[in-house]
Amino acid sequence: AHGIPFAPLDGGGDLASANGHLDHVLHGLEHNAVPCDGLPVDVDLPDPGEVNEIVNEQACEDLSAVNGYVVGATGVVTFHAGVSIALGDGFSVLTGGTFTARVDY
């Protein structure tokens, strides 16, 4: 199965598919909308292999998945950060998987 790489969000815009390599950072437009109580400031996600479960990742400021993060066909993954979300080469969502990214700056 092949994944679909993603283009950057334009500060809360719609996620769009892209061809080729992926090295994007998603930035928000509003200030301090993510409550930081109990959240890590920055999160660098390791390569989890193929994710086929419900996963919610949050960071007060920056969240990155730059090491081949793959949302599997039954995965439901949400990234939520206050400043930016970085998606690197190898990030993909397989057919049937669901990925949501939200940046509230």
C-alpha positions in Angstrom: 0.0 0.0 0.0 1.2 3.5 -0.8 0.8 6.5 1.4 -0.1 10.0 0.5 2.4 12.8 1.4 1.0 16.1 2.5 1.7 19.7 1.6 1.9 22.4 4.3 -1.1 24.0 5.9 -1.3 27.8 5.5 -1.9 28.6 9.1 -5.0 26.5 9.6 -6.0 26.0 6.0 -6.9 22.7 4.3 -4.5 19.8 4.1 -3.6 19.0 0.5 -1.9 16.1 -1.1 1.5 16.7 -2.8 3.9 14.6 -4.9 7.5 14.0 -4.2 9.5 14.6 -1.1 8.0 16.1 2.0 9.7 18.5 4.3 7.1 21.0 5.6 6.3 22.9 8.8 2.7 23.9 9.5 2.4 27.3 11.3 -0.6 28.8 13.1 -1.9 32.3 12.9 -3.6 33.0 16.3 -1.7 33.5 19.5 -1.6 31.0 22.4 -4.8 29.0 21.8 -3.4 25.7 23.0 -3.6 25.5 26.8 -0.1 24.5 28.0 -1.1 23.1 31.4 0.6 19.7 31.7 1.7 19.6 28.0 5.3 19.3 27.0 6.6 22.4 25.3 8.1 20.6 22.3 7.5 17.0 21.1 9.8 15.1 18.7 8.0 11.9 17.8 10.2 8.9 17.1 9.5 6.6 14.1 6.6 4.5 15.5 6.4 2.2 12.4 2.9 2.0 11.1 0.2 3.4 13.4 -3.1 1.5 13.3 -4.8 2.9 16.4 -6.3 6.1 17.7 -3.4 8.5 18.6 -3.6 12.1 19.9 -0.3 13.9 20.1 -0.1 17.4 21.6 2.6 20.0 22.3 2.4 23.5 23.8 4.6 24.9 21.1 6.3 22.6 18.5 5.5 19.1 17.4 7.6 17.2 14.8 7.2 13.9 13.0 10.3 13.8 10.8 11.4 10.2 11.0 9.0 8.3 8.7 5.8 8.5 10.6 3.1 6.4 8.8 -0.6 6.5 9.6 -1.9 3.0 8.7 -5.1 2.0 7.0 -7.0 1.8 10.3 -5.1 4.6 12.1 -6.7 7.8 13.4 -4.0 10.3 14.3 -4.4 13.9 15.5 -1.5 16.3 16.0 -2.2 19.5 17.9 0.4 22.2 18.7 0.5 25.8 19.7 3.2 27.1 17.3 4.1 24.6 14.6 3.9 21.0 13.3 6.8 19.7 11.2 6.2 16.7 8.9 9.3 15.2 7.3 10.2 12.8 4.5 8.5 9.5 5.0 5.4 10.9 6.6 2.4 9.4 5.0 -1.2 8.3 5.5 -2.2 5.0 3.9 -5.5 4.7 2.2 -8.3 4.4 4.8 -6.2 6.1 7.5 -7.2 9.5 9.0 -4.8 12.3 9.9 -5.7 15.7 11.4 -3.2 18.5 12.1 -4.2 21.6 14.0 -2.0 24.6 14.9 -3.4 27.2 17.2 -0.7 29.8 17.6 
